[in-house]
Amino acid sequence: MENLLPSYPSAGRNWFVIYTRPRWEKKVDRLLQMQDIKSYCPLRKQKHQWADRMKDVEVPLFSSYVFVYINPREELKVRLTMGVVNFVYYMGKLARIREAVIEDIRYFVEFFPDAEVINTRSMAIGDQVKIKEGIMSQQRGEVIKLQGKNVLVVIDNMQCVLITRVPVSALELI
């Protein structure tokens, strides 16, 4: 957590993280900006499949999180914005983010627009999963090893065992 600093060392503006209602990140970002509060909701492009078409859409890089650049007087205004659940805290204080971290995120989003944040902590060895996409779509298996953004999954069908490496983003826990 070296990128977090004690909150409000001066009366100036600082970057903080707010937690939003699920799927409200872009709405909260827009509502804050309408109140002249500087906010940042990093977005990435993702293909979405509907029954009749495929479309590129922009989705938040971090689910349920938006960054705000505020001074102490604007804190209440942010808290009262529809869709904001709370500020993120670190060691009992508002989690302040270094300007360099925000710039790194902006750079990352600009030069790697299809990148995504994947939480591998939600999966563990022994978990039962279903593959959501690809040639093995709808197959069920068991996690046997976590390797960064990939997971080794054992699929036990038809009296044989198949071990495959699957991206975490293509799995769902069952």
Secondary structure, DSSP 8 states (H G I E B T S, - for coil): -TTEE-S-SSSS-EEEEEEE-TT-HHHHHHHHHHTT-EEE--EEEEEEE-SS-EEEEEEESSTTEEEEEE-GGGHHHHHTSTTEEEE-EETTEE-EE-HHHHHHHHHHHHH-TT-----GGG--TT-EEEE-SSTTTT-EEEEEEEETTEEEEEEEETTEEEEEEEEGGGEEE-
